[in-house]
Amino acid sequence: MPESNRDTMVTGAPFARLFDWLGSKGRFGLPLLAFLNGVLLSRAFAPVNVWPLLFISIPLMILMIDHARSRSGVFGIGWWTGFGFFSIGLNWIGHSFTQQQAVPVILAPVAILALSAILSLYIGLTFWVTWRLRAEGALRVLVFASCWTLFEITRSYLFTGFPWHLIGTAWAEWLPMAQASYYIGVYGLSFITLLTAGSLALVVDGNGRRFWFIWPAVAVVFMASVAALGYGRLLGAETKFHLAVSMRLVQANVQQHEKWLAHLIPDHFDKHLKLSRGDDEDGRARGIRLLIWPETTVQRETFDREGSLHRWRISKLLDYGSFAIVGAPRFRAGPDKVDFYNSLFAINSKAELYARYDKTHLVPFGEYLPFEELLNKIGIAQLTGGSAWSKGEGLKTLSLPGVPSFSPLICYEVVFPGQVIVRGERPEWILNITNDGWFGMTEGPYQHLAQARLRAIEEGLPLVRSASTGISAVIDPYGRTVTSLGLGRQGVLESPLPRSIDAPTMSSSLKVVLAAMLCAFILFARLIYVWRQDKPGA
């Protein structure tokens, strides 16, 4: 767009003078404001949860897009916004580097900054596309919301995906608004949040338009109506239980830097056994139908082999008809290599293996190395060191006698909207076993729990979360916490299994597709309009 036209759009805007003043202070004035605005946005998410910041940060983004004078300038402002958003919001990633002896701690800030720099490209592109499509007023807000949401979806799938800090996730701890995800999914919730919050930009930038206040007023009323409907849904909803399915979740609080130390592994196992027994005189988990241990609780790759002592010892805890669900690694020897899997096992009181699930969605650079085969082929295999884990066959719905069917998810598999249950095989509940010890007492475990809560609401299914260092929780299908055990605490949780509610009218995977199609259609329609306007003779 010519600079003269862009200047006309911001003439008289109250924020224009501030932006001009910052621009006159050198090349770092506007980027600094953008960075701080991204930091502000990150505080709307768990565990801080100051959701009103959405209605400050998002309008400011739109105003900064309007003020941009060039393509490179608007992309840079968006990139710095994203860099502030991700580098502060994902600061917990650095803690994992303090838990690995083989990785220098000095790489922690490098990892955070590198990941944030890559993820910020999506925000930079959002700003750039919005600017290039030259929309004004309410249409400008619609284009921005569509673009941001579409790039959220792209970020969730591209290169195995990383759907962390989706705008809709900011509502995870405020349940009246979070109920909307049952009907429209988290991406739909992102879209209406961006549309509503972005409309407030018109309050300070009416640009002399008549009736400029209509869209902000409609947006506020709409958001209030969504919250009121969610509140009404919760008000009339009772948590029901499978009273015959009693659960005991064990949280031994084993620290990550001690977890795999050979001389401590027997102590870790004994600690889980002791917590599982409780005060029972016979040393059994008496009256418990499901005994649940977190991810990789048993640090032995032979758990599924005949004669496993660890499996036998766990089975002695169980009543007849009861099951232990345990996280443990396993291996499979092939002709050329040995594959290791991050697995979940269900065993009965006879130490028989009743079910197994191998983790499917592996963590890039944590559980596998992207492009490892390529690196090996070009002769730099020493950089790969061999993959720690192999990928499982896919999601499963597991069934145990006397226990409602469930979808097992290991660690961060629970953060992927529309990818937590098998299509056509709806389970009765979701089980998420995880080892959040990697992230210590940081924001990470709280953010992980918030995303798990949204999966429960989206699917209309209760979610049981067993975490090694916390936060373990039992969550009903409305996202309400039945019981929980906080971060960094040792103990057990006992609860009957909540019942599911009716399945949403649309599957979560279909909601993702429809959200993507809606946003793509809006952007494509605007692109066609701009193209026609720019044609010679138009």
LOMARMAR-570870 format. One record per residue (C-alpha): residue number from 1; residue in three letters; z, y, x. Coordinates in pm, 1 decimal. Last residue first. Example, Ala and Ser with C-alpha at 12.3 -4.5 7.8 and 13.67 -1.06 7.14 Angstrom:
<recs>
2|ser|714.0|-106.0|1367.0
1|ala|780.0|-450.0|1230.0
</recs>
This chain:
<recs>
538|ala|-1168.8|-74.6|-1042.1
537|gly|-1484.8|34.9|-861.7
536|pro|-1395.5|-152.5|-546.5
535|lys|-1131.5|-416.3|-618.1
534|asp|-776.1|-302.8|-544.0
533|gln|-665.7|-294.0|-906.1
532|arg|-809.9|-640.1|-962.4
531|trp|-613.9|-778.8|-668.3
530|val|-295.4|-613.8|-790.7
529|tyr|-334.6|-772.5|-1134.3
528|ile|-415.6|-1113.6|-987.0
527|leu|-105.8|-1092.9|-766.8
526|arg|111.0|-1001.8|-1065.8
525|ala|-7.9|-1307.3|-1255.8
524|phe|51.1|-1524.2|-947.1
523|leu|405.7|-1394.0|-903.4
522|ile|497.9|-1454.4|-1266.3
521|phe|332.2|-1798.5|-1266.8
520|ala|507.9|-1903.5|-945.1
519|cys|845.4|-1804.3|-1089.0
518|leu|786.8|-1998.7|-1410.1
517|met|646.3|-2303.2|-1227.0
516|ala|939.8|-2318.6|-984.3
515|ala|1193.7|-2292.8|-1265.9
514|leu|1004.8|-2559.7|-1462.8
513|val|1001.0|-2799.3|-1166.3
512|val|1372.2|-2752.3|-1094.3
511|lys|1458.4|-2799.4|-1460.6
510|leu|1253.4|-3121.3|-1459.0
509|ser|1466.2|-3256.8|-1172.5
508|ser|1781.8|-3170.0|-1364.4
507|ser|1665.0|-3372.0|-1663.8
506|met|1599.3|-3178.2|-1980.6
505|thr|1799.9|-3219.7|-2300.3
504|pro|2114.9|-3256.4|-2091.6
503|ala|2281.4|-3599.9|-2109.1
502|asp|2564.0|-3632.9|-2357.7
501|ile|2912.7|-3624.5|-2204.2
500|ser|3062.9|-3840.9|-1931.5
499|arg|3413.3|-3985.4|-1943.2
498|pro|3683.5|-3897.2|-1694.3
497|leu|3814.6|-4180.3|-1469.7
496|pro|4192.5|-4217.2|-1479.9
495|ser|4372.4|-4026.5|-1205.8
494|glu|4563.0|-4078.8|-885.0
493|leu|4516.5|-3865.1|-575.9
492|val|4661.1|-3972.0|-242.5
491|gly|4818.8|-3797.5|55.2
490|gln|4756.2|-3600.0|372.0
489|arg|4671.8|-3230.5|357.2
488|gly|4418.7|-3031.7|560.4
487|leu|4228.9|-2898.3|259.5
486|gly|4394.3|-2943.6|-77.5
485|leu|4435.1|-3248.3|-297.3
484|ser|4280.3|-3224.2|-642.3
483|thr|4336.0|-3311.8|-1007.4
482|val|4142.9|-3272.3|-1332.3
481|thr|3931.8|-2988.7|-1194.2
480|arg|3699.9|-2846.4|-1457.0
479|gly|3326.7|-2864.5|-1389.5
478|tyr|3231.2|-2938.9|-1749.8
477|pro|3162.8|-3305.0|-1670.8
476|asp|3522.1|-3348.9|-1541.9
475|ile|3616.4|-3310.0|-1176.7
474|val|3839.2|-3541.6|-972.9
473|ala|3910.7|-3391.3|-633.6
472|ser|3943.0|-3443.9|-259.7
471|ile|3924.5|-3123.2|-51.6
470|gly|4004.1|-3255.1|191.6
469|thr|4052.2|-3405.2|537.1
468|ser|3872.4|-3735.4|470.6
467|ala|3713.1|-3630.6|143.9
466|ser|3697.0|-3842.8|-172.6
465|arg|3515.3|-3661.5|-452.1
464|val|3495.1|-3802.2|-803.9
463|leu|3243.1|-3627.9|-1028.4
462|pro|3230.6|-3642.6|-1406.8
461|leu|2878.1|-3629.4|-1551.8
460|gly|2701.9|-3369.1|-1763.1
459|glu|2424.1|-3363.2|-1501.2
458|glu|2420.9|-2990.1|-1435.6
457|ile|2798.9|-2954.6|-1477.4
456|ala|2882.7|-3234.5|-1232.7
455|arg|2621.6|-3110.8|-984.5
454|leu|2778.7|-2763.8|-1007.8
453|arg|3117.0|-2900.3|-899.8
452|ala|2957.3|-3067.9|-596.7
451|gln|2821.8|-2728.3|-493.9
450|ala|3167.4|-2571.4|-511.7
449|leu|3318.8|-2862.7|-318.1
448|his|3079.0|-2809.5|-26.9
447|gln|3153.1|-2436.5|-28.6
446|tyr|3526.1|-2506.0|-6.1
445|pro|3473.4|-2762.5|271.5
444|gly|3263.2|-2513.0|472.0
443|glu|3490.6|-2206.6|454.6
442|thr|3690.1|-2316.4|759.3
441|met|4001.1|-2529.4|809.1
440|gly|3815.2|-2802.7|997.5
439|phe|3439.2|-2827.6|960.1
438|trp|3369.7|-3170.2|1105.4
437|gly|3667.9|-3308.9|910.1
436|asp|3451.6|-3275.9|599.8
435|asn|3393.3|-3650.5|597.5
434|thr|3251.6|-3729.5|256.4
433|ile|3257.5|-3971.6|-34.6
432|asn|3087.1|-3840.2|-347.7
431|leu|3102.9|-4060.1|-658.4
430|ile|2908.8|-3952.9|-967.0
429|trp|2983.1|-4077.3|-1319.3
428|glu|2843.4|-4269.2|-1616.0
427|pro|2508.1|-4342.5|-1454.4
426|arg|2165.7|-4232.7|-1578.9
425|glu|1906.2|-4487.4|-1476.1
424|gly|1576.1|-4332.0|-1588.6
423|arg|1557.0|-4107.9|-1283.9
422|val|1810.0|-4212.1|-1021.1
421|ile|2092.3|-3961.5|-978.3
420|val|2175.9|-3689.8|-724.7
419|gln|1841.1|-3524.5|-656.4
418|gly|1802.9|-3259.8|-927.7
417|pro|2003.8|-3007.3|-729.9
416|phe|2073.2|-3116.0|-368.9
415|val|2432.5|-3042.6|-260.6
414|val|2566.2|-3393.8|-332.2
413|glu|2372.8|-3553.4|-47.4
412|tyr|2603.1|-3346.9|176.6
411|cys|2852.1|-3627.6|235.1
410|ile|2757.0|-3965.8|91.2
409|leu|2646.6|-3997.6|-269.4
408|pro|2706.7|-4299.7|-493.4
407|ser|2573.5|-4282.1|-851.9
406|phe|2802.4|-4463.9|-1092.8
405|ser|2807.5|-4739.5|-1354.3
404|pro|3123.2|-4768.6|-1565.1
403|val|3374.1|-5019.1|-1419.9
402|gly|3469.5|-5353.5|-1579.6
401|pro|3242.0|-5548.7|-1347.5
400|leu|3086.5|-5314.9|-1088.9
399|ser|2758.0|-5128.4|-1134.9
398|leu|2577.6|-4911.3|-881.4
397|thr|2300.3|-4663.9|-959.2
396|lys|2101.8|-4610.8|-642.4
395|leu|1936.1|-4329.6|-448.1
394|gly|1691.0|-4424.9|-176.6
393|glu|1606.4|-4688.8|82.2
392|gly|1852.3|-4568.3|345.4
391|lys|1761.4|-4352.3|643.3
390|ser|1863.3|-4456.4|992.6
389|trp|2156.2|-4312.8|1181.9
388|ala|2249.3|-4191.4|1531.0
387|ser|1890.1|-4138.8|1638.1
386|gly|1815.7|-4204.3|2004.4
385|gly|1900.8|-3971.7|2293.4
384|thr|1638.4|-3728.4|2170.9
383|leu|1598.7|-3498.8|2470.7
382|gln|1559.0|-3790.7|2712.7
381|ala|1263.4|-3902.7|2506.2
380|ile|1055.6|-3628.1|2663.7
379|gly|739.2|-3828.1|2718.4
378|ile|495.7|-3697.9|2461.9
377|lys|544.4|-4007.0|2249.2
376|asn|923.8|-3980.2|2244.1
375|leu|915.6|-3619.4|2130.9
374|leu|669.7|-3710.6|1856.5
373|glu|889.4|-3998.0|1739.3
372|glu|1193.2|-3768.3|1732.0
371|phe|1019.1|-3505.8|1516.9
370|pro|1348.0|-3417.7|1347.2
369|leu|1655.9|-3565.5|1515.5
368|tyr|1888.8|-3765.0|1293.0
367|glu|2249.8|-3760.5|1180.9
366|gly|2357.2|-3414.5|1298.7
365|phe|2026.5|-3263.8|1411.9
364|pro|1900.2|-3294.4|1052.1
363|val|2166.4|-3427.7|810.7
362|leu|2046.3|-3748.7|647.1
361|his|1945.7|-3780.5|282.5
360|thr|1940.3|-4154.9|219.7
359|lys|2290.6|-4281.2|293.4
358|asp|2302.6|-4658.2|257.6
357|tyr|2458.9|-4799.8|-59.1
356|arg|2628.5|-5136.5|-94.6
355|ala|2762.8|-5348.9|-378.0
354|tyr|2986.5|-5648.4|-446.8
353|leu|3081.6|-5747.9|-94.4
352|glu|3345.8|-6021.4|-128.6
351|ala|3690.4|-5958.7|22.6
350|lys|3846.8|-6181.4|-246.1
349|ser|4017.1|-5883.7|-411.4
348|asn|3680.1|-5713.1|-456.2
347|ile|3457.4|-5509.6|-225.5
346|ala|3240.6|-5199.8|-278.3
345|phe|3066.2|-5065.6|31.6
344|leu|2932.4|-4719.6|123.7
343|ser|2706.4|-4677.5|423.2
342|asn|2601.0|-4459.7|714.7
341|tyr|2335.1|-4686.8|859.9
340|phe|2253.2|-4800.3|1214.3
339|asp|1917.7|-4950.0|1305.7
338|val|1887.7|-5169.7|1614.6
337|lys|1554.8|-5173.7|1793.8
336|asp|1240.4|-5367.8|1874.5
335|pro|1275.6|-5702.8|1696.7
334|gly|1524.1|-5568.7|1443.1
333|ala|1904.9|-5566.9|1438.2
332|arg|2066.1|-5417.0|1129.7
331|phe|2379.4|-5209.0|1162.8
330|arg|2667.8|-5092.2|947.1
329|pro|2884.7|-4782.2|927.0
328|ala|3181.5|-4758.6|689.6
327|gly|3279.7|-4573.3|371.9
326|val|3496.8|-4777.1|136.5
325|ile|3506.5|-4847.0|-235.0
324|ala|3789.2|-5091.9|-306.8
323|phe|3766.1|-5292.1|-626.6
322|ser|4000.2|-5433.7|-890.8
321|gly|3947.4|-5740.4|-1109.3
320|tyr|4234.2|-5931.0|-944.1
319|asp|4468.2|-5677.7|-789.4
318|leu|4372.7|-5522.1|-458.7
317|leu|4563.0|-5443.4|-141.1
316|lys|4483.8|-5781.3|14.5
315|ser|4113.6|-5687.8|-6.8
314|ile|4168.1|-5410.3|248.1
313|arg|4295.8|-5660.1|504.7
312|trp|4002.3|-5894.4|444.0
311|arg|3748.4|-5616.5|487.7
310|his|3907.9|-5510.1|815.0
309|leu|3918.3|-5868.7|942.9
308|ser|3545.4|-5913.0|886.0
307|gly|3486.7|-6289.9|867.4
306|glu|3125.1|-6264.3|755.7
305|arg|2966.1|-5930.2|844.0
304|asp|2967.1|-5626.9|613.1
303|phe|3243.1|-5442.4|802.2
302|thr|3079.8|-5520.0|1137.4
301|glu|2990.6|-5160.4|1230.7
300|arg|3359.6|-5071.6|1272.1
299|gln|3498.1|-4720.7|1227.5
298|val|3638.1|-4782.4|879.4
297|thr|3681.0|-4444.6|710.6
296|thr|3312.8|-4368.9|765.3
295|glu|3298.5|-4158.4|442.5
294|pro|3613.6|-4149.1|230.8
293|trp|3833.5|-4428.2|83.5
292|ile|3847.7|-4512.2|-288.2
291|leu|4073.3|-4770.6|-456.7
290|leu|3934.1|-4836.3|-803.3
289|arg|4118.5|-5044.8|-1066.5
288|ile|4467.5|-4942.0|-956.1
287|gly|4757.4|-5119.8|-1129.5
286|arg|4913.1|-5230.6|-801.0
285|ala|4770.6|-5088.5|-481.0
284|arg|4952.0|-5364.9|-298.6
283|gly|5224.0|-5383.5|-34.3
282|asp|5449.7|-5618.5|-226.7
281|glu|5724.4|-5358.2|-271.7
280|asp|5478.2|-5091.1|-386.6
279|asp|5573.7|-4749.5|-251.1
278|gly|5218.4|-4633.1|-181.2
277|arg|4995.9|-4922.2|-83.3
276|ser|4682.5|-4708.6|-33.5
275|leu|4869.6|-4459.1|185.6
274|lys|4981.8|-4741.9|414.7
273|leu|4635.7|-4896.0|432.8
272|his|4476.6|-4561.2|514.8
271|lys|4729.9|-4503.2|792.0
270|asp|4667.0|-4853.1|927.1
269|phe|4296.8|-4775.6|961.3
268|his|4363.1|-4451.6|1147.0
267|asp|4610.6|-4628.2|1377.3
266|pro|4353.3|-4897.0|1461.8
265|ile|4098.4|-4622.0|1549.1
264|leu|4338.5|-4438.4|1782.0
263|his|4265.6|-4623.7|2108.5
262|ala|3890.7|-4609.5|2048.8
261|leu|3872.3|-4234.2|1982.7
260|trp|3625.0|-4201.6|1695.2
259|lys|3836.3|-4000.6|1449.8
258|glu|4041.9|-3800.3|1699.4
257|his|3813.5|-3494.0|1731.2
256|gln|3742.5|-3522.9|1357.0
255|gln|4103.8|-3495.8|1245.1
254|val|4229.6|-3776.1|1021.8
253|asn|4363.1|-3618.3|702.0
252|ala|4450.3|-3952.7|538.9
251|gln|4303.0|-3862.7|199.4
250|val|4308.8|-4175.8|-17.9
249|leu|4174.3|-4161.0|-372.3
248|arg|4348.4|-4385.9|-626.5
247|met|4165.0|-4453.8|-949.8
246|ser|4259.1|-4599.0|-1289.2
245|val|3978.5|-4731.7|-1505.5
244|ala|4140.5|-4862.0|-1825.8
243|leu|4200.0|-4508.5|-1951.7
242|his|3830.2|-4425.2|-1940.9
241|phe|3900.4|-4058.3|-2001.9
240|lys|3817.9|-3764.9|-2228.3
239|thr|3827.4|-3399.0|-2123.6
238|glu|3819.6|-3186.9|-2437.8
237|ala|3552.2|-2926.2|-2498.1
236|gly|3585.7|-2657.4|-2766.0
235|leu|3701.9|-2377.8|-2541.5
234|leu|3468.4|-2480.7|-2261.1
233|arg|3157.7|-2431.1|-2472.5
232|gly|3294.8|-2104.4|-2610.2
231|tyr|3349.4|-1973.0|-2257.0
230|gly|2995.6|-2070.4|-2167.1
229|leu|2861.8|-1890.2|-2471.6
228|ala|3062.6|-1582.6|-2377.3
227|ala|2934.3|-1595.3|-2017.5
226|val|2572.8|-1616.3|-2135.6
225|ser|2635.6|-1331.2|-2379.7
224|ala|2786.4|-1112.9|-2106.2
223|met|2478.9|-1177.4|-1893.0
222|phe|2249.4|-1078.0|-2179.1
221|val|2448.5|-766.5|-2264.6
220|val|2437.7|-656.0|-1899.6
219|ala|2065.0|-720.9|-1875.4
218|val|1986.8|-539.5|-2201.6
217|ala|2179.6|-235.0|-2079.6
216|pro|2007.6|-240.7|-1739.9
215|trp|1668.8|-271.6|-1913.6
214|ile|1727.2|8.9|-2163.7
213|phe|1863.5|268.6|-1920.4
212|trp|1522.2|385.1|-1801.2
211|phe|1449.1|508.6|-2155.0
210|arg|1206.9|766.8|-2020.3
209|arg|1124.8|734.6|-1652.6
208|gly|1241.9|1010.6|-1420.1
207|asn|1257.5|785.7|-1119.7
206|gly|1535.3|583.9|-1287.8
205|asp|1666.9|489.5|-946.6
204|val|2045.3|478.4|-971.2
203|val|2058.3|290.2|-1303.4
202|leu|1729.1|113.3|-1232.0
201|ala|1894.6|-74.2|-945.1
200|leu|2122.3|-225.1|-1209.7
199|ser|1828.8|-441.2|-1315.2
198|gly|1870.2|-639.0|-993.9
197|ala|2203.5|-776.7|-1114.1
196|thr|2048.3|-910.2|-1433.7
195|leu|1726.5|-1046.4|-1285.7
194|leu|1900.9|-1190.1|-979.9
193|thr|2162.0|-1358.5|-1199.2
192|ile|1895.8|-1483.8|-1443.0
191|phe|1698.6|-1641.1|-1158.5
190|ser|1994.0|-1793.7|-974.1
189|leu|2112.7|-1957.9|-1296.8
188|gly|1764.7|-2099.0|-1346.2
187|tyr|1785.2|-2230.8|-992.2
186|val|2126.5|-2384.7|-1067.1
185|gly|1998.3|-2574.8|-1367.8
184|ile|1878.1|-2432.0|-1701.2
183|tyr|2088.7|-2603.5|-1968.1
182|tyr|2379.8|-2758.8|-1778.2
181|ser|2348.1|-2474.9|-1522.4
180|ala|2451.7|-2230.0|-1795.3
179|gln|2802.9|-2373.8|-1783.2
178|ala|2852.6|-2196.9|-1448.2
177|met|2894.1|-1864.5|-1627.3
176|pro|3205.4|-1979.5|-1817.5
175|leu|3316.9|-2183.8|-1512.5
174|trp|3380.7|-1912.2|-1256.8
173|glu|3424.9|-2133.6|-947.4
172|ala|3061.8|-2240.7|-930.8
171|trp|2927.6|-1892.9|-1012.7
170|ala|2821.2|-1811.9|-655.0
169|thr|2618.2|-2132.5|-664.9
168|gly|2352.0|-1953.3|-870.2
167|ile|2259.2|-1743.5|-566.3
166|leu|2182.2|-2055.6|-363.6
165|his|2415.5|-2051.4|-65.3
164|trp|2314.7|-2392.3|76.5
163|pro|2002.3|-2571.3|-42.1
162|phe|1898.1|-2697.9|304.9
161|gly|1584.8|-2907.7|270.6
160|thr|1428.4|-3211.3|440.3
159|phe|1187.6|-2978.6|629.8
158|leu|1099.2|-2794.6|305.5
157|tyr|1288.2|-2906.5|-5.3
156|ser|1579.5|-2671.6|-68.7
155|arg|1417.6|-2383.9|119.0
154|thr|1121.0|-2400.3|-118.2
153|ile|1351.1|-2387.5|-419.8
152|glu|1531.2|-2084.9|-278.6
151|phe|1190.9|-1934.2|-195.4
150|leu|1093.2|-1961.2|-561.4
149|thr|1422.9|-1803.9|-666.9
148|trp|1380.7|-1505.6|-433.8
147|cys|1020.8|-1447.6|-544.9
146|ser|1094.7|-1471.3|-914.7
145|ala|1396.1|-1239.5|-892.6
144|phe|1197.5|-985.1|-688.7
143|val|901.3|-995.9|-926.9
142|leu|1126.6|-948.4|-1230.4
141|val|1307.7|-656.6|-1063.4
140|arg|976.2|-483.8|-987.6
139|leu|868.8|-540.2|-1346.8
138|ala|1181.7|-359.2|-1466.0
137|gly|1078.2|-46.0|-1277.7
136|glu|777.8|-69.8|-1049.8
135|ala|565.2|-351.5|-909.0
134|arg|372.6|-308.2|-585.9
133|leu|294.5|-676.3|-517.5
132|arg|318.0|-606.9|-143.5
131|trp|680.1|-494.2|-164.4
130|thr|793.0|-805.4|-353.1
129|val|599.8|-1027.7|-109.6
128|trp|761.0|-860.2|194.9
127|phe|1115.7|-865.8|55.9
126|thr|1093.5|-1235.1|-32.8
125|leu|926.5|-1308.8|300.7
124|gly|1219.4|-1155.9|486.8
123|ile|1459.8|-1357.5|272.4
122|tyr|1279.5|-1681.8|359.0
121|leu|1262.6|-1583.4|726.7
120|ser|1641.1|-1545.7|718.0
119|leu|1673.0|-1924.9|713.7
118|ile|1525.0|-1941.1|1063.6
117|ala|1744.9|-1666.1|1210.6
116|ser|2051.0|-1814.7|1042.5
115|leu|1982.6|-2154.1|1200.5
114|ala|1941.0|-1996.5|1544.9
113|leu|2246.9|-1771.6|1507.9
112|ile|2474.4|-2054.2|1399.3
111|ala|2345.8|-2293.2|1665.9
110|val|2376.7|-2033.8|1944.9
109|pro|2729.1|-1945.3|1829.5
108|ala|2831.7|-2312.0|1864.5
107|leu|2639.4|-2381.1|2187.8
106|ile|2929.0|-2254.9|2401.8
105|val|3132.4|-2546.9|2271.9
104|pro|2928.1|-2777.0|2492.7
103|val|2815.9|-3098.1|2315.9
102|ala|2919.4|-3442.2|2444.5
101|gln|3287.1|-3390.6|2361.6
100|gln|3210.2|-3322.0|1998.4
99|gln|3464.1|-3159.7|1764.1
98|thr|3433.3|-2800.8|1889.2
97|phe|3064.3|-2808.4|1803.0
96|ser|3150.3|-2884.8|1440.4
95|his|3331.6|-2551.0|1417.7
94|gly|3005.7|-2361.2|1460.6
93|ile|2879.7|-2476.4|1122.1
92|trp|3169.8|-2293.5|954.9
91|asn|2995.8|-1957.2|1014.0
90|leu|2748.9|-2039.9|736.8
89|gly|2825.6|-1738.7|514.8
88|ile|2857.3|-1504.3|812.4
87|ser|2531.2|-1594.7|986.2
86|phe|2363.0|-1666.5|652.4
85|phe|2404.1|-1338.0|465.9
84|gly|2393.2|-1109.4|768.5
83|phe|2074.0|-1276.2|888.0
82|gly|1928.2|-1270.9|538.6
81|thr|1970.9|-896.2|512.4
80|trp|1831.6|-858.0|864.8
79|trp|1523.5|-1058.0|764.1
78|gly|1474.1|-854.2|447.3
77|ile|1487.7|-526.8|640.8
76|gly|1245.8|-669.3|898.0
75|phe|1000.0|-780.9|630.4
74|val|1012.0|-433.3|476.8
73|gly|940.6|-266.1|810.0
72|ser|663.5|-504.0|910.3
71|arg|479.5|-435.7|588.1
70|ser|530.9|-60.9|607.3
69|arg|716.8|229.9|450.1
68|ala|1022.1|58.0|302.8
67|his|1215.5|268.5|50.4
66|asp|1130.5|50.6|-246.5
65|ile|1245.2|-261.7|-64.8
64|met|1573.6|-87.7|18.9
63|leu|1632.2|-11.6|-348.4
62|ile|1570.0|-375.9|-436.4
61|met|1819.7|-494.1|-177.0
60|leu|2078.0|-243.9|-300.5
59|pro|2047.1|-387.2|-651.2
58|ile|2127.9|-735.4|-510.8
57|ser|2429.8|-630.0|-302.7
56|ile|2623.5|-438.7|-563.9
55|phe|2598.0|-662.1|-869.6
54|leu|2636.5|-975.0|-657.2
53|leu|2957.8|-822.7|-520.9
52|pro|3104.8|-877.2|-867.7
51|trp|3120.5|-1250.7|-770.7
50|val|3415.7|-1212.1|-534.6
49|asn|3442.8|-1587.7|-475.0
48|val|3618.4|-1576.2|-135.2
47|pro|3613.1|-1956.8|-94.3
46|ala|3343.0|-1982.8|-204.5
45|phe|3057.1|-1737.8|-253.3
44|ala|3046.0|-1365.8|-339.6
43|arg|3152.6|-1287.6|17.6
42|ser|2806.7|-1384.3|145.2
41|leu|2655.3|-1091.4|-47.9
40|leu|2863.4|-840.2|146.7
39|val|2749.3|-993.2|475.6
38|gly|2390.4|-951.2|356.7
37|asn|2461.0|-586.6|273.9
36|leu|2608.4|-542.6|620.0
35|phe|2287.2|-676.0|775.6
34|ala|2071.4|-447.7|559.3
33|leu|2279.1|-144.7|654.0
32|leu|2250.3|-238.1|1020.8
31|pro|1875.8|-293.7|987.0
30|leu|1846.2|55.9|830.8
29|gly|2017.7|232.6|1120.0
28|phe|1898.2|18.9|1412.2
27|arg|1564.3|185.1|1492.2
26|gly|1710.2|528.6|1538.2
25|lys|1930.1|770.1|1348.0
24|ser|1637.4|908.7|1149.2
23|gly|1606.4|586.2|952.1
22|leu|1969.9|610.3|849.4
21|trp|1908.6|962.2|718.9
20|asp|1595.0|853.2|535.2
19|phe|1782.6|563.8|374.6
18|leu|2065.6|791.1|265.7
17|arg|1820.8|1050.0|135.3
16|ala|1633.0|785.1|-63.4
15|phe|1949.8|653.0|-225.8
14|pro|1948.1|909.0|-505.9
13|ala|1581.3|838.4|-587.4
12|gly|1402.7|1170.3|-628.7
11|thr|1082.8|1055.9|-464.9
10|val|1101.9|680.2|-410.9
9|met|779.2|575.7|-581.9
8|thr|589.3|877.1|-457.5
7|asp|660.2|780.7|-97.4
6|arg|501.4|438.9|-156.0
5|asn|187.7|602.6|-287.7
4|ser|159.6|828.6|16.3
3|glu|227.9|539.4|252.2
2|pro|-77.2|350.4|134.9
1|met|0.0|0.0|0.0
</recs>
